[in-house]
Amino acid sequence: MATGIDELFNMLYEMIDEAKNAPLSSDKCVLERDKALDLLDDIRAQFPVELAEAKKLLAARNEYITSARREAELIRKQAEEQAKQMVADNELTAQARQRSNEMMRQAEERSRALKKAAHEYCDDALRRTEEAVAEAYDEIKKSRVRFRAAAGSAPGAPSSSSRPQIYDAAADED
């Protein structure tokens, strides 16, 4: 059994590409309906897997942000502890405050940088996932159009006119 949507689409494409031409036609072919429908079912079954991967990316992003916050909090606590120790000496009090503020600023900057990097990483991963899912969806629509066009031209198929009915995927979206 195929494992990825791309592989399933390739198998469906090959099936259509290698299909025998219908008699007296070069643009129509005969397919094994059950095999084509099985491939489409497998493709449909893979979509939840792709969505699960997107959810995992979101969870990883949230974990990354949480980790960055914990690190920032740890840095902040360390800065506070250092400041308390320095307060004991009157001469170093001013230095301690300045150092504590600097560490806080650095921790906040680091936290913002980590959060920004996590957001950018997840946004890019989600964008790529969205593009892959959109491509897969477009390929399914095209395959359905070709399949229905091929199925509509099969011998013995009922026809309301002399021209075969062609499936309109755009009309299905409404």
ZAMARFI-273403 format. One record per atom (N, C-alpha, C): x, y, z. Coordinates in steps of 0.02 Angstrom, whole numbers, padded with zeros to 5 digits, always signed. Example, Ala and Ser with C-alpha at 12.3 -4.5 7.8 and 13.67 -1.06 7.14 Angstrom:
BEGIN
+00660-00284+00390/+00615-00225+00390/+00660-00165+00390/+00642-00112+00354/+00684-00053+00357/+00645+00002+00394/
//
This chain:
BEGIN
+00042-00059+00000/+00000+00000+00000/+00044+00062+00000/+00025+00111-00038/+00062+00173-00042/+00057+00211+00024/+00109+00250+00039/+00110+00284+00103/+00097+00358+00099/+00113+00390+00045/+00105+00462+00041/+00057+00483-00014/+00030+00542-00006/-00016+00568-00056/+00018+00575-00124/+00079+00599-00124/+00115+00606-00188/+00121+00539-00223/+00138+00487-00185/+00146+00421-00215/+00078+00396-00243/+00025+00408-00205/-00042+00388-00229/-00061+00426-00292/-00047+00490-00294/-00062+00529-00354/-00021+00504-00414/+00042+00487-00401/+00084+00460-00455/+00055+00395-00481/+00031+00353-00436/+00002+00289-00458/-00061+00301-00500/-00103+00349-00478/-00164+00364-00516/-00146+00394-00584/-00096+00438-00584/-00075+00468-00647/-00049+00414-00695/-00008+00369-00669/+00019+00315-00711/-00038+00271-00737/-00087+00257-00695/-00144+00215-00716/-00180+00249-00775/-00191+00313-00769/-00226+00349-00822/-00181+00355-00884/-00117+00369-00873/-00070+00378-00928/-00062+00312-00968/-00062+00256-00933/-00051+00191-00965/-00116+00158-00988/-00172+00190-00976/-00236+00160-00995/-00242+00156-01072/-00277+00104-01094/-00286+00095-01166/-00336+00146-01192/-00323+00168-01254/-00369+00216-01285/-00436+00182-01299/-00489+00222-01293/-00555+00198-01312/-00556+00191-01388/-00596+00146-01414/-00599+00137-01487/-00617+00203-01521/-00581+00218-01574/-00593+00277-01616/-00583+00342-01579/-00542+00343-01527/-00530+00404-01490/-00458+00405-01464/-00426+00462-01471/-00358+00467-01446/-00355+00504-01379/-00408+00538-01359/-00407+00575-01296/-00450+00543-01242/-00479+00486-01255/-00519+00451-01205/-00488+00382-01194/-00497+00358-01132/-00466+00293-01116/-00513+00252-01072/-00494+00188-01065/-00533+00142-01024/-00491+00126-00962/-00522+00135-00903/-00488+00123-00840/-00524+00068-00802/-00488+00035-00757/-00519-00011-00711/-00549+00031-00654/-00613+00037-00654/-00649+00082-00608/-00630+00067-00535/-00631+00003-00516/-00617-00015-00446/-00547+00007-00424/-00498-00002-00467/-00430+00018-00450/-00425+00094-00442/-00456+00130-00489/-00454+00204-00486/-00490+00228-00423/-00547+00199-00408/-00585+00219-00348/-00547+00201-00285/-00513+00144-00284/-00472+00125-00226/-00417+00175-00215/-00384+00197-00269/-00331+00247-00262/-00359+00313-00235/-00416+00333-00261/-00447+00395-00235/-00466+00388-00162/-00490+00329-00142/-00506+00318-00071/-00442+00321-00028/-00388+00293-00053/-00324+00296-00016/-00301+00368-00009/-00309+00407-00062/-00290+00478-00060/-00332+00513-00008/-00396+00502-00009/-00442+00534+00039/-00422+00514+00110/-00402+00452+00120/-00383+00429+00186/-00318+00461+00211/-00275+00483+00165/-00212+00514+00184/-00220+00586+00208/-00274+00619+00189/-00282+00688+00209/-00280+00697+00285/-00314+00654+00324/-00309+00662+00397/-00236+00655+00422/-00196+00615+00388/-00125+00608+00408/-00090+00675+00398/-00102+00707+00340/-00071+00772+00327/-00094+00823+00378/-00157+00822+00397/-00183+00869+00446/-00153+00854+00515/-00143+00790+00530/-00112+00772+00594/-00041+00799+00598/-00006+00796+00542/+00062+00823+00540/+00062+00898+00553/+00013+00933+00524/+00008+01005+00536/-00006+01018+00610/-00048+00978+00642/-00062+00986+00713/+00000+00973+00754/+00040+00924+00734/+00103+00911+00769/+00150+00971+00765/+00151+01003+00706/+00193+01063+00698/+00169+01118+00745/+00104+01127+00751/+00077+01177+00797/+00095+01161+00869/+00090+01097+00887/+00107+01077+00955/+00182+01089+00967/+00224+01074+00918/+00296+01085+00925/+00310+01160+00933/+00274+01201+00896/+00282+01274+00901/+00264+01297+00971/+00208+01273+00997/+00187+01293+01064/+00237+01270+01117/+00263+01209+01108/+00313+01184+01154/+00377+01226+01151/+00395+01247+01091/+00455+01289+01081/+00445+01356+01116/+00386+01385+01109/+00372+01450+01141/+00372+01442+01217/+00342+01388+01241/+00341+01375+01313/+00411+01368+01340/+00452+01332+01303/+00522+01322+01323/+00558+01390+01325/+00546+01432+01275/+00578+01498+01273/+00555+01540+01333/+00492+01535+01351/+00466+01572+01409/+00498+01547+01473/+00504+01481+01479/+00537+01453+01538/+00609+01476+01544/+00643+01476+01486/+00712+01498+01486/+00717+01572+01505/+00671+01612+01479/+00670+01683+01496/+00656+01693+01570/+00609+01653+01597/+00592+01658+01668/+00652+01637+01711/+00687+01585+01690/+00746+01563+01727/+00799+01618+01726/+00810+01648+01669/+00859+01703+01663/+00838+01761+01708/+00772+01776+01708/+00746+01830+01750/+00758+01815+01824/+00743+01754+01844/+00753+01735+01914/+00827+01739+01933/+00870+01716+01889/+00942+01721+01902/+00963+01793+01909/+00935+01836+01867/+00952+01907+01871/+00928+01937+01937/+00869+01917+01959/+00843+01942+02023/+00886+01918+02081/+00906+01854+02079/+00948+01828+02132/+01015+01864+02135/+01044+01876+02077/+01107+01912+02075/+01098+01983+02102/+01042+02013+02084/+01030+02081+02108/+01023+02083+02184/+00988+02034+02213/+00980+02031+02286/+01047+02023+02321/+01090+01982+02292/+01156+01971+02322/+01198+02035+02319/+01191+02072+02267/+01232+02133+02258/+01207+02191+02301/+01143+02188+02319/+01115+02242+02360/+01148+02245+02429/+01173+02189+02453/+01204+02186+02518/+01261+02237+02524/+01294+02250+02472/+01350+02298+02474/+01326+02364+02444/+01328+02418+02485/+01303+02484+02462/+01338+02510+02400/+01402+02498+02394/+01438+02523+02335/+01415+02488+02271/+01396+02427+02278/+01379+02388+02219/+01304+02390+02202/+01265+02424+02244/+01193+02426+02233/+01175+02454+02164/+01205+02508+02146/+01191+02540+02081/+01212+02493+02024/+01269+02462+02032/+01292+02415+01981/+01244+02355+01976/+01222+02332+02033/+01178+02275+02034/+01113+02290+01997/+01085+02348+02010/+01023+02367+01976/+01034+02372+01901/+01090+02403+01882/+01104+02410+01811/+01113+02342+01778/+01150+02299+01810/+01162+02232+01783/+01097+02192+01779/+01056+02197+01831/+00993+02162+01832/+00948+02186+01775/+00945+02251+01767/+00904+02278+01712/+00930+02255+01644/+00995+02254+01637/+01025+02233+01574/+01009+02159+01560/+01014+02118+01612/+00998+02047+01604/+00924+02037+01587/+00882+02076+01619/+00810+02072+01604/+00797+02092+01531/+00829+02146+01510/+00821+02169+01441/+00846+02115+01392/+00903+02085+01407/+00930+02033+01364/+00883+01972+01363/+00858+01954+01422/+00812+01897+01425/+00749+01910+01385/+00722+01970+01391/+00662+01988+01353/+00676+01988+01278/+00734+02015+01258/+00752+02015+01188/+00761+01943+01162/+00793+01903+01202/+00803+01832+01182/+00736+01797+01177/+00692+01810+01225/+00626+01780+01224/+00588+01801+01161/+00590+01866+01145/+00556+01890+01085/+00586+01859+01022/+00653+01854+01020/+00686+01825+00962/+00667+01751+00954/+00667+01714+01010/+00648+01643+01007/+00575+01636+00985/+00532+01678+01012/+00461+01675+00994/+00452+01692+00920/+00487+01742+00896/+00482+01761+00825/+00507+01705+00781/+00563+01674+00800/+00590+01618+00760/+00541+01560+00759/+00510+01546+00816/+00461+01491+00819/+00401+01506+00775/+00377+01567+00778/+00320+01587+00736/+00337+01581+00662/+00396+01606+00643/+00416+01603+00572/+00424+01530+00549/+00454+01489+00592/+00464+01419+00573/+00396+01384+00563/+00352+01393+00611/+00286+01361+00607/+00245+01389+00549/+00249+01454+00538/+00212+01484+00483/+00236+01455+00416/+00302+01449+00410/+00330+01421+00348/+00310+01348+00339/+00313+01310+00393/+00294+01239+00389/+00220+01232+00373/+00178+01273+00403/+00106+01271+00389/+00092+01294+00317/+00129+01344+00293/+00120+01367+00224/+00137+01310+00176/+00193+01276+00188/+00212+01221+00144/+00160+01164+00147/+00135+01150+00207/+00083+01099+00214/+00020+01120+00177/+00002+01184+00185/-00058+01209+00150/-00049+01204+00075/+00009+01220+00050/+00021+01215-00023/+00017+01142-00046/+00045+01097-00006/+00043+01026-00025/-00029+01001-00026/-00067+01020+00024/-00137+00998+00027/-00177+01029-00030/-00163+01093-00046/-00198+01126-00102/-00180+01092-00168/-00117+01075-00177/-00097+01040-00238/-00131+00972-00243/-00133+00938-00186/-00165+00872-00186/-00240+00879-00202/-00271+00929-00174/-00343+00940-00186/-00354+00956-00260/-00312+01000-00289/-00319+01016-00360/-00309+00954-00404/-00262+00912-00385/-00249+00851-00424/-00309+00804-00420/-00340+00800-00361/-00399+00758-00353/-00455+00784-00398/-00466+00850-00398/-00518+00878-00440/-00504+00863-00514/-00442+00871-00535/-00425+00856-00605/-00436+00782-00621/-00416+00739-00573/-00425+00668-00584/-00499+00650-00588/-00539+00680-00547/-00611+00668-00550/-00640+00689-00617/-00618+00747-00641/-00642+00771-00706/-00623+00721-00761/-00560+00700-00759/-00538+00652-00810/-00574+00586-00802/-00582+00564-00741/-00616+00501-00729/-00688+00504-00752/-00723+00555-00733/-00793+00561-00753/-00800+00569-00829/-00753+00606-00858/-00755+00612-00931/-00744+00544-00963/-00697+00506-00935/-00684+00440-00963/-00743+00393-00949/-00771+00397-00890/-00827+00354-00873/-00889+00372-00914/-00897+00436-00930/-00954+00457-00970/-00950+00434-01042/-00891+00416-01065/-00883+00394-01134/-00880+00319-01140/-00890+00283-01085/-00887+00209-01087/-00945+00182-01128/-00934+00127-01166/-00988+00098-01206/-01046+00077-01162/-01107+00091-01185/-01167+00072-01149/-01186+00122-01096/-01148+00177-01088/-01165+00227-01038/-01224+00268-01063/-01272+00283-01019/-01330+00322-01041/-01309+00393-01059/-01338+00419-01110/-01320+00486-01133/-01383+00523-01153/-01390+00583-01127/-01450+00622-01142/-01442+00660-01207/-01383+00665-01234/-01372+00698-01298/-01315+00662-01334/-01299+00685-01392/-01246+00652-01431/-01177+00670-01403/-01172+00725-01365/-01109+00745-01334/-01105+00715-01264/-01045+00691-01242/-01039+00664-01175/-01042+00720-01123/-01072+00704-01066/-01075+00753-01011/-01005+00761-00982/-00985+00822-00966/-00919+00834-00936/-00931+00864-00867/-00897+00837-00819/-00903+00859-00750/-00870+00928-00742/-00905+00973-00707/-00879+01040-00695/-00861+01045-00621/-00795+01039-00605/-00772+01041-00535/-00785+01108-00504/-00781+01162-00542/-00793+01229-00514/-00865+01235-00490/-00912+01204-00525/-00982+01208-00504/-00993+01167-00441/-00954+01115-00430/-00959+01073-00370/-00938+01110-00307/-00893+01160-00313/-00868+01196-00256/-00921+01243-00227/-00970+01263-00265/-01021+01309-00241/-01070+01276-00199/
//
